[in-house]
């Protein structure tokens, strides 16, 4: 796995340093920096995902807005990488699983200004802050405040791009891929964040990426699958 990490980091660095980004990307980056400094604002956030046993989902954890941003928000480097992956595709409909504070959603919106964007977040507290951040930049993605499982149990439209950025447990990841594959457009992209989050997550990525995709590759922290 060491060689894979080195190769991935090199590709991430190459993709991240290029220019040609829209001004809105700089605004999202500035918002990220502002949130990173918000150490005095303490939030009670409902917890979900692989870090916590399912029995603890929905319980409150108290963290500063700065700590929340540092621990799980989409960084400017990731945002630029998302832009380079998504913008050339000119997608019409995008799904994000894992809104958090909404920064990843904003980078996706910058990548495809005309796209219909849906994003899913189980924590009402995080969802409320994400909505505020959408308003700051004048963007209006559709936010679904529910668990991924509840959202994916509903009929799905055709998605051109799917960004998976939550619950990095291997079994959950495989389940999301199975649920989303039928609704992913031919030639569509599925981008999975933090595939190196744990051995379990990386093993799940290896299993999934070996299936019948048109193309599968790793760039930075992302695993990318093209149908």
DRENTORTI-345150 format. One line per field, with one value per residue: residue in one letter; x, y, z of N, C-alpha, C in turn. Coordinates in steps of 0.05 Angstrom, whole numbers, plus 5000, padded with zeros to 4 digits. Layout:
BEGIN
residu: A | ...
npx: X | ...
npy: Y | ...
npz: Z | ...
capx: X | ...
capy: Y | ...
capz: Z | ...
cpx: X | ...
cpy: Y | ...
cpz: Z | ...
end
This chain:
BEGIN
residu: X | X | X | X | X | X | X | X | X | X | X | X | X | X | X | X | X | X | X | X | X | X | X | X | X | X | X | X | X | X | X | X | X | X | X | X | X | X | X | X | X | X | X | X | X | X | X | X | X | X | X | X | X | X | X | X | X | X | X | X | X | X | X | X | X | X | X | X | X | X | X | X | X | X | X | X | X | X | X | X | X | X | X | X | X | X | X | X | X | X | X | X | X | X | X | X | X | X | X | X | X | X | X | X | X | X | X | X | X | X | X | X | X | X | X | X | X | X | X | X | X | X | X | X | X | X | X | X | X | X | X | X | X | X | X | X | X | X | X | X | X | X | X | X | X | X | X | X | X | X | X | X | X | X | X | X | X | X | X | X | X | X | X | X | X | X | X | X | X | X | X | X | X | X | X | X | X | X | X | X | X | X | X | X | X | X | X | X | X | X | X | X | X | X | X | X | X | X | X | X | X | X | X | X | X | X | X | X | X | X | X | X | X | X | X | X | X | X | X | X | X | X | X | X | X | X | X
npx: 5017 | 5043 | 5069 | 5025 | 5003 | 5044 | 5044 | 4991 | 4993 | 5029 | 5000 | 4957 | 4982 | 5000 | 4951 | 4929 | 4958 | 4949 | 4923 | 4869 | 4820 | 4753 | 4731 | 4695 | 4714 | 4756 | 4727 | 4701 | 4746 | 4763 | 4721 | 4728 | 4776 | 4760 | 4723 | 4758 | 4781 | 4744 | 4743 | 4717 | 4663 | 4619 | 4589 | 4534 | 4534 | 4501 | 4521 | 4544 | 4563 | 4625 | 4660 | 4633 | 4595 | 4534 | 4494 | 4504 | 4491 | 4464 | 4470 | 4494 | 4553 | 4600 | 4634 | 4681 | 4668 | 4713 | 4743 | 4709 | 4711 | 4765 | 4770 | 4736 | 4718 | 4716 | 4777 | 4814 | 4851 | 4829 | 4781 | 4798 | 4816 | 4769 | 4743 | 4775 | 4765 | 4709 | 4689 | 4704 | 4668 | 4618 | 4568 | 4497 | 4467 | 4481 | 4500 | 4514 | 4537 | 4541 | 4542 | 4563 | 4592 | 4581 | 4621 | 4645 | 4601 | 4595 | 4643 | 4631 | 4587 | 4612 | 4642 | 4604 | 4563 | 4512 | 4487 | 4440 | 4440 | 4443 | 4447 | 4464 | 4454 | 4456 | 4457 | 4420 | 4441 | 4491 | 4469 | 4439 | 4478 | 4506 | 4467 | 4467 | 4518 | 4512 | 4477 | 4509 | 4544 | 4507 | 4484 | 4443 | 4436 | 4399 | 4384 | 4381 | 4359 | 4373 | 4389 | 4439 | 4422 | 4366 | 4356 | 4375 | 4340 | 4298 | 4267 | 4314 | 4338 | 4374 | 4442 | 4497 | 4545 | 4570 | 4588 | 4618 | 4623 | 4623 | 4611 | 4656 | 4662 | 4679 | 4639 | 4593 | 4607 | 4612 | 4558 | 4533 | 4554 | 4532 | 4478 | 4476 | 4497 | 4460 | 4433 | 4472 | 4495 | 4513 | 4580 | 4584 | 4613 | 4636 | 4658 | 4698 | 4713 | 4770 | 4792 | 4835 | 4824 | 4820 | 4844 | 4803 | 4769 | 4801 | 4809 | 4756 | 4751 | 4788 | 4762 | 4714 | 4733 | 4754 | 4713 | 4667 | 4680 | 4686 | 4732 | 4778 | 4811 | 4860 | 4868 | 4901 | 4866 | 4822 | 4783 | 4765 | 4713 | 4691 | 4633
npy: 4976 | 5023 | 5040 | 5052 | 5095 | 5133 | 5140 | 5159 | 5207 | 5236 | 5244 | 5272 | 5319 | 5339 | 5349 | 5387 | 5435 | 5462 | 5518 | 5561 | 5563 | 5581 | 5645 | 5636 | 5591 | 5610 | 5639 | 5598 | 5574 | 5616 | 5617 | 5567 | 5577 | 5616 | 5588 | 5551 | 5582 | 5590 | 5580 | 5592 | 5581 | 5535 | 5474 | 5429 | 5369 | 5319 | 5252 | 5207 | 5151 | 5115 | 5123 | 5115 | 5068 | 5039 | 5042 | 5089 | 5128 | 5191 | 5212 | 5267 | 5304 | 5350 | 5401 | 5450 | 5497 | 5505 | 5458 | 5419 | 5434 | 5426 | 5371 | 5343 | 5372 | 5389 | 5403 | 5460 | 5438 | 5388 | 5408 | 5434 | 5391 | 5361 | 5397 | 5394 | 5342 | 5340 | 5385 | 5383 | 5345 | 5366 | 5356 | 5342 | 5327 | 5318 | 5279 | 5282 | 5246 | 5260 | 5316 | 5349 | 5408 | 5433 | 5449 | 5415 | 5408 | 5460 | 5465 | 5427 | 5452 | 5497 | 5471 | 5453 | 5495 | 5496 | 5450 | 5405 | 5396 | 5350 | 5337 | 5298 | 5294 | 5270 | 5294 | 5343 | 5391 | 5400 | 5402 | 5449 | 5489 | 5481 | 5499 | 5553 | 5567 | 5556 | 5597 | 5642 | 5642 | 5646 | 5601 | 5543 | 5485 | 5423 | 5400 | 5342 | 5322 | 5268 | 5199 | 5163 | 5112 | 5116 | 5154 | 5127 | 5086 | 5103 | 5115 | 5129 | 5182 | 5189 | 5196 | 5237 | 5248 | 5222 | 5235 | 5206 | 5218 | 5203 | 5162 | 5119 | 5064 | 4998 | 4958 | 4989 | 5024 | 4989 | 4974 | 5023 | 5032 | 4988 | 5002 | 5050 | 5041 | 5023 | 5071 | 5106 | 5144 | 5121 | 5125 | 5159 | 5187 | 5160 | 5184 | 5170 | 5191 | 5191 | 5138 | 5113 | 5114 | 5073 | 5005 | 4971 | 5003 | 5013 | 4961 | 4949 | 4986 | 4965 | 4916 | 4934 | 4967 | 4929 | 4909 | 4909 | 4962 | 5017 | 5047 | 5053 | 5089 | 5120 | 5181 | 5225 | 5229 | 5205 | 5153 | 5137 | 5119 | 5101 | 5090
npz: 5000 | 5009 | 4961 | 4930 | 4957 | 4952 | 4896 | 4890 | 4919 | 4889 | 4841 | 4860 | 4878 | 4829 | 4802 | 4835 | 4834 | 4788 | 4748 | 4729 | 4756 | 4776 | 4804 | 4846 | 4872 | 4903 | 4940 | 4969 | 4991 | 5024 | 5060 | 5084 | 5112 | 5147 | 5179 | 5202 | 5240 | 5279 | 5337 | 5384 | 5380 | 5400 | 5384 | 5390 | 5362 | 5325 | 5321 | 5270 | 5228 | 5212 | 5254 | 5301 | 5341 | 5316 | 5355 | 5380 | 5344 | 5328 | 5379 | 5419 | 5408 | 5432 | 5401 | 5376 | 5324 | 5293 | 5303 | 5281 | 5228 | 5216 | 5225 | 5188 | 5144 | 5074 | 5046 | 5017 | 4980 | 4968 | 4947 | 4900 | 4872 | 4865 | 4832 | 4785 | 4771 | 4763 | 4733 | 4676 | 4658 | 4656 | 4686 | 4693 | 4736 | 4804 | 4860 | 4929 | 4983 | 5048 | 5072 | 5113 | 5135 | 5088 | 5052 | 5014 | 4981 | 4961 | 4931 | 4892 | 4868 | 4847 | 4808 | 4773 | 4753 | 4730 | 4744 | 4774 | 4841 | 4894 | 4963 | 5021 | 5090 | 5155 | 5205 | 5238 | 5259 | 5232 | 5180 | 5184 | 5189 | 5141 | 5105 | 5117 | 5098 | 5044 | 5031 | 5039 | 4995 | 4956 | 4932 | 4916 | 4929 | 4936 | 4999 | 5036 | 5096 | 5126 | 5140 | 5101 | 5087 | 5091 | 5051 | 5005 | 5001 | 4974 | 4908 | 4857 | 4815 | 4752 | 4761 | 4745 | 4768 | 4829 | 4895 | 4947 | 5013 | 5069 | 5127 | 5129 | 5133 | 5113 | 5098 | 5095 | 5054 | 5009 | 5007 | 4993 | 4942 | 4914 | 4918 | 4890 | 4839 | 4797 | 4785 | 4767 | 4713 | 4647 | 4634 | 4675 | 4737 | 4799 | 4857 | 4911 | 4975 | 5020 | 5016 | 5040 | 5093 | 5131 | 5141 | 5130 | 5099 | 5054 | 5036 | 5021 | 4980 | 4943 | 4930 | 4906 | 4864 | 4830 | 4802 | 4745 | 4718 | 4673 | 4680 | 4733 | 4783 | 4826 | 4859 | 4897 | 4959 | 4938 | 4910 | 4845 | 4802 | 4738 | 4703
capx: 5000 | 5060 | 5073 | 5000 | 5001 | 5063 | 5034 | 4967 | 5001 | 5041 | 4979 | 4941 | 4997 | 5000 | 4925 | 4921 | 4973 | 4942 | 4907 | 4844 | 4797 | 4735 | 4733 | 4679 | 4730 | 4771 | 4708 | 4697 | 4770 | 4763 | 4701 | 4741 | 4796 | 4745 | 4712 | 4780 | 4789 | 4721 | 4748 | 4700 | 4636 | 4617 | 4564 | 4526 | 4530 | 4492 | 4542 | 4538 | 4586 | 4642 | 4674 | 4616 | 4577 | 4507 | 4478 | 4509 | 4484 | 4444 | 4478 | 4507 | 4581 | 4605 | 4659 | 4682 | 4665 | 4741 | 4750 | 4692 | 4722 | 4791 | 4768 | 4721 | 4709 | 4731 | 4798 | 4818 | 4865 | 4809 | 4762 | 4809 | 4817 | 4742 | 4737 | 4789 | 4752 | 4681 | 4683 | 4705 | 4645 | 4593 | 4545 | 4471 | 4456 | 4502 | 4492 | 4535 | 4529 | 4558 | 4544 | 4578 | 4587 | 4573 | 4643 | 4647 | 4578 | 4601 | 4663 | 4617 | 4571 | 4631 | 4651 | 4582 | 4544 | 4485 | 4478 | 4421 | 4457 | 4429 | 4467 | 4450 | 4467 | 4438 | 4458 | 4406 | 4459 | 4508 | 4452 | 4431 | 4502 | 4511 | 4448 | 4477 | 4541 | 4502 | 4466 | 4531 | 4554 | 4485 | 4480 | 4419 | 4433 | 4378 | 4395 | 4363 | 4368 | 4366 | 4411 | 4444 | 4405 | 4338 | 4355 | 4380 | 4317 | 4278 | 4274 | 4335 | 4341 | 4400 | 4463 | 4521 | 4568 | 4564 | 4610 | 4614 | 4641 | 4613 | 4611 | 4678 | 4664 | 4680 | 4614 | 4575 | 4617 | 4603 | 4529 | 4526 | 4561 | 4511 | 4452 | 4478 | 4506 | 4439 | 4424 | 4494 | 4494 | 4535 | 4601 | 4584 | 4634 | 4631 | 4683 | 4697 | 4734 | 4783 | 4794 | 4856 | 4816 | 4826 | 4849 | 4777 | 4759 | 4818 | 4802 | 4731 | 4756 | 4801 | 4742 | 4695 | 4746 | 4760 | 4689 | 4666 | 4679 | 4701 | 4758 | 4780 | 4837 | 4863 | 4882 | 4900 | 4851 | 4799 | 4781 | 4747 | 4702 | 4676 | 4616
capy: 5000 | 5046 | 5050 | 5064 | 5121 | 5152 | 5147 | 5175 | 5234 | 5250 | 5252 | 5293 | 5344 | 5349 | 5360 | 5408 | 5459 | 5475 | 5542 | 5561 | 5559 | 5604 | 5661 | 5625 | 5572 | 5625 | 5646 | 5575 | 5571 | 5636 | 5608 | 5546 | 5589 | 5630 | 5567 | 5539 | 5601 | 5594 | 5562 | 5599 | 5573 | 5506 | 5463 | 5402 | 5356 | 5291 | 5236 | 5184 | 5142 | 5093 | 5128 | 5110 | 5045 | 5047 | 5048 | 5117 | 5147 | 5210 | 5224 | 5293 | 5309 | 5379 | 5408 | 5477 | 5498 | 5502 | 5429 | 5405 | 5441 | 5413 | 5341 | 5329 | 5388 | 5388 | 5423 | 5472 | 5420 | 5369 | 5422 | 5439 | 5365 | 5356 | 5414 | 5383 | 5316 | 5343 | 5407 | 5375 | 5327 | 5382 | 5339 | 5354 | 5320 | 5309 | 5271 | 5280 | 5233 | 5271 | 5346 | 5361 | 5437 | 5442 | 5459 | 5398 | 5415 | 5485 | 5460 | 5414 | 5473 | 5513 | 5454 | 5449 | 5516 | 5492 | 5424 | 5401 | 5383 | 5340 | 5329 | 5284 | 5297 | 5260 | 5312 | 5368 | 5414 | 5404 | 5411 | 5477 | 5505 | 5479 | 5517 | 5581 | 5570 | 5558 | 5624 | 5662 | 5642 | 5649 | 5575 | 5531 | 5456 | 5411 | 5386 | 5321 | 5316 | 5241 | 5180 | 5154 | 5089 | 5125 | 5167 | 5108 | 5067 | 5116 | 5113 | 5147 | 5190 | 5184 | 5214 | 5239 | 5246 | 5216 | 5240 | 5193 | 5231 | 5198 | 5134 | 5106 | 5035 | 4983 | 4946 | 5011 | 5034 | 4970 | 4976 | 5047 | 5027 | 4970 | 5016 | 5072 | 5033 | 5024 | 5099 | 5121 | 5146 | 5109 | 5145 | 5175 | 5183 | 5157 | 5192 | 5162 | 5204 | 5178 | 5109 | 5104 | 5120 | 5050 | 4981 | 4961 | 5019 | 5008 | 4934 | 4952 | 5000 | 4946 | 4897 | 4948 | 4977 | 4907 | 4901 | 4916 | 4991 | 5025 | 5056 | 5057 | 5100 | 5133 | 5207 | 5237 | 5213 | 5197 | 5132 | 5146 | 5098 | 5110 | 5069
capz: 5000 | 5009 | 4934 | 4921 | 4970 | 4939 | 4869 | 4892 | 4928 | 4866 | 4822 | 4874 | 4877 | 4801 | 4795 | 4853 | 4831 | 4763 | 4750 | 4714 | 4773 | 4777 | 4828 | 4867 | 4887 | 4923 | 4961 | 4986 | 5006 | 5045 | 5080 | 5099 | 5130 | 5168 | 5197 | 5217 | 5262 | 5297 | 5361 | 5406 | 5375 | 5407 | 5374 | 5396 | 5335 | 5325 | 5308 | 5253 | 5212 | 5220 | 5279 | 5324 | 5338 | 5308 | 5378 | 5389 | 5324 | 5337 | 5404 | 5416 | 5415 | 5432 | 5387 | 5365 | 5294 | 5282 | 5304 | 5261 | 5201 | 5213 | 5225 | 5168 | 5121 | 5049 | 5046 | 4991 | 4961 | 4958 | 4930 | 4873 | 4859 | 4857 | 4809 | 4762 | 4763 | 4756 | 4714 | 4648 | 4652 | 4654 | 4694 | 4696 | 4762 | 4822 | 4887 | 4949 | 5009 | 5069 | 5069 | 5135 | 5136 | 5062 | 5035 | 4990 | 4964 | 4947 | 4910 | 4870 | 4855 | 4830 | 4786 | 4753 | 4761 | 4719 | 4751 | 4797 | 4861 | 4918 | 4983 | 5042 | 5116 | 5176 | 5229 | 5234 | 5266 | 5209 | 5158 | 5187 | 5183 | 5113 | 5091 | 5120 | 5080 | 5017 | 5027 | 5038 | 4968 | 4937 | 4918 | 4926 | 4926 | 4952 | 5022 | 5048 | 5123 | 5133 | 5137 | 5074 | 5082 | 5085 | 5024 | 4983 | 5000 | 4956 | 4880 | 4850 | 4787 | 4741 | 4771 | 4727 | 4787 | 4857 | 4912 | 4973 | 5033 | 5095 | 5136 | 5115 | 5140 | 5088 | 5091 | 5087 | 5028 | 4989 | 5005 | 4979 | 4914 | 4903 | 4916 | 4871 | 4812 | 4776 | 4778 | 4756 | 4684 | 4632 | 4632 | 4700 | 4756 | 4827 | 4871 | 4939 | 4991 | 5042 | 5013 | 5057 | 5120 | 5148 | 5125 | 5122 | 5077 | 5031 | 5025 | 5007 | 4954 | 4925 | 4920 | 4889 | 4840 | 4813 | 4787 | 4716 | 4713 | 4649 | 4689 | 4762 | 4789 | 4852 | 4857 | 4924 | 4977 | 4924 | 4891 | 4824 | 4786 | 4715 | 4694
cpx: 5017 | 5064 | 5048 | 4996 | 5019 | 5053 | 5009 | 4974 | 5013 | 5020 | 4962 | 4956 | 4997 | 4974 | 4918 | 4935 | 4965 | 4925 | 4881 | 4819 | 4780 | 4738 | 4718 | 4694 | 4746 | 4752 | 4703 | 4722 | 4772 | 4743 | 4714 | 4761 | 4782 | 4734 | 4734 | 4788 | 4767 | 4723 | 4728 | 4671 | 4633 | 4589 | 4560 | 4518 | 4521 | 4512 | 4531 | 4564 | 4603 | 4657 | 4659 | 4599 | 4549 | 4489 | 4482 | 4501 | 4461 | 4451 | 4494 | 4536 | 4587 | 4633 | 4658 | 4678 | 4692 | 4749 | 4734 | 4703 | 4748 | 4789 | 4756 | 4712 | 4727 | 4751 | 4800 | 4832 | 4845 | 4789 | 4772 | 4811 | 4790 | 4735 | 4750 | 4776 | 4724 | 4676 | 4684 | 4681 | 4619 | 4568 | 4520 | 4459 | 4477 | 4490 | 4517 | 4524 | 4549 | 4562 | 4564 | 4572 | 4582 | 4596 | 4647 | 4625 | 4584 | 4622 | 4650 | 4600 | 4588 | 4640 | 4629 | 4560 | 4516 | 4473 | 4457 | 4437 | 4440 | 4451 | 4452 | 4467 | 4448 | 4437 | 4442 | 4423 | 4477 | 4493 | 4445 | 4454 | 4509 | 4492 | 4457 | 4500 | 4533 | 4491 | 4487 | 4541 | 4532 | 4479 | 4457 | 4417 | 4410 | 4390 | 4374 | 4374 | 4358 | 4391 | 4415 | 4425 | 4376 | 4336 | 4357 | 4357 | 4295 | 4286 | 4293 | 4333 | 4368 | 4420 | 4487 | 4546 | 4557 | 4590 | 4604 | 4634 | 4629 | 4612 | 4631 | 4683 | 4663 | 4654 | 4594 | 4582 | 4608 | 4573 | 4520 | 4532 | 4539 | 4485 | 4453 | 4485 | 4484 | 4431 | 4447 | 4493 | 4517 | 4555 | 4603 | 4607 | 4623 | 4658 | 4680 | 4720 | 4745 | 4784 | 4817 | 4850 | 4823 | 4833 | 4823 | 4766 | 4775 | 4813 | 4776 | 4734 | 4769 | 4781 | 4723 | 4708 | 4753 | 4736 | 4688 | 4661 | 4694 | 4729 | 4757 | 4809 | 4836 | 4878 | 4879 | 4885 | 4827 | 4803 | 4759 | 4739 | 4686 | 4659 | 4617
cpy: 5025 | 5058 | 5063 | 5092 | 5142 | 5160 | 5165 | 5204 | 5249 | 5260 | 5274 | 5320 | 5356 | 5362 | 5385 | 5435 | 5475 | 5500 | 5538 | 5556 | 5584 | 5620 | 5650 | 5605 | 5586 | 5633 | 5622 | 5570 | 5591 | 5628 | 5586 | 5558 | 5603 | 5610 | 5554 | 5557 | 5603 | 5575 | 5568 | 5591 | 5543 | 5496 | 5435 | 5387 | 5327 | 5274 | 5213 | 5175 | 5122 | 5098 | 5119 | 5085 | 5055 | 5054 | 5077 | 5137 | 5165 | 5223 | 5249 | 5292 | 5339 | 5385 | 5437 | 5475 | 5494 | 5472 | 5413 | 5410 | 5426 | 5383 | 5329 | 5345 | 5384 | 5410 | 5436 | 5454 | 5399 | 5383 | 5427 | 5413 | 5357 | 5372 | 5402 | 5357 | 5321 | 5362 | 5398 | 5358 | 5342 | 5366 | 5355 | 5349 | 5307 | 5301 | 5270 | 5266 | 5242 | 5300 | 5358 | 5391 | 5450 | 5451 | 5442 | 5403 | 5440 | 5482 | 5445 | 5434 | 5491 | 5497 | 5451 | 5469 | 5511 | 5465 | 5425 | 5384 | 5375 | 5330 | 5319 | 5286 | 5288 | 5279 | 5337 | 5393 | 5420 | 5414 | 5440 | 5496 | 5504 | 5498 | 5546 | 5586 | 5571 | 5586 | 5645 | 5664 | 5644 | 5624 | 5560 | 5501 | 5446 | 5394 | 5367 | 5315 | 5289 | 5223 | 5172 | 5130 | 5096 | 5138 | 5146 | 5087 | 5078 | 5112 | 5135 | 5156 | 5182 | 5205 | 5213 | 5237 | 5240 | 5220 | 5228 | 5204 | 5228 | 5169 | 5117 | 5077 | 5019 | 4971 | 4966 | 5021 | 5015 | 4971 | 5000 | 5044 | 5010 | 4985 | 5037 | 5064 | 5034 | 5052 | 5117 | 5121 | 5131 | 5131 | 5163 | 5168 | 5179 | 5162 | 5186 | 5176 | 5186 | 5147 | 5097 | 5108 | 5098 | 5026 | 4970 | 4976 | 5015 | 4981 | 4934 | 4966 | 4981 | 4926 | 4911 | 4957 | 4954 | 4897 | 4913 | 4946 | 4996 | 5034 | 5059 | 5067 | 5114 | 5159 | 5220 | 5218 | 5200 | 5171 | 5139 | 5122 | 5110 | 5087 | 5065
cpz: 5000 | 4981 | 4923 | 4932 | 4957 | 4911 | 4871 | 4900 | 4905 | 4846 | 4834 | 4873 | 4849 | 4794 | 4811 | 4847 | 4806 | 4767 | 4736 | 4730 | 4773 | 4803 | 4852 | 4884 | 4909 | 4946 | 4980 | 5003 | 5029 | 5068 | 5097 | 5120 | 5153 | 5189 | 5213 | 5240 | 5283 | 5321 | 5384 | 5403 | 5379 | 5398 | 5385 | 5371 | 5339 | 5309 | 5293 | 5240 | 5225 | 5246 | 5304 | 5319 | 5331 | 5331 | 5388 | 5368 | 5334 | 5364 | 5399 | 5424 | 5412 | 5421 | 5379 | 5335 | 5281 | 5281 | 5284 | 5233 | 5196 | 5210 | 5200 | 5144 | 5097 | 5048 | 5019 | 4971 | 4950 | 4939 | 4902 | 4858 | 4849 | 4832 | 4784 | 4752 | 4751 | 4733 | 4685 | 4639 | 4646 | 4662 | 4697 | 4724 | 4779 | 4849 | 4905 | 4974 | 5030 | 5065 | 5088 | 5136 | 5108 | 5043 | 5010 | 4970 | 4948 | 4926 | 4886 | 4854 | 4837 | 4805 | 4764 | 4760 | 4752 | 4728 | 4774 | 4817 | 4886 | 4937 | 5008 | 5068 | 5138 | 5200 | 5223 | 5240 | 5242 | 5185 | 5160 | 5181 | 5154 | 5097 | 5093 | 5101 | 5051 | 5011 | 5024 | 5009 | 4947 | 4921 | 4931 | 4920 | 4943 | 4974 | 5034 | 5075 | 5132 | 5130 | 5108 | 5067 | 5076 | 5058 | 5002 | 4981 | 4982 | 4927 | 4873 | 4821 | 4776 | 4750 | 4752 | 4744 | 4815 | 4873 | 4939 | 4993 | 5061 | 5101 | 5121 | 5125 | 5114 | 5079 | 5082 | 5059 | 5006 | 4985 | 4989 | 4949 | 4901 | 4899 | 4894 | 4842 | 4791 | 4767 | 4768 | 4726 | 4671 | 4627 | 4656 | 4718 | 4784 | 4841 | 4900 | 4954 | 5012 | 5040 | 5030 | 5087 | 5140 | 5129 | 5114 | 5098 | 5052 | 5019 | 5010 | 4980 | 4934 | 4913 | 4900 | 4863 | 4821 | 4797 | 4759 | 4712 | 4687 | 4657 | 4719 | 4768 | 4816 | 4847 | 4884 | 4943 | 4964 | 4909 | 4870 | 4806 | 4763 | 4705 | 4664
end
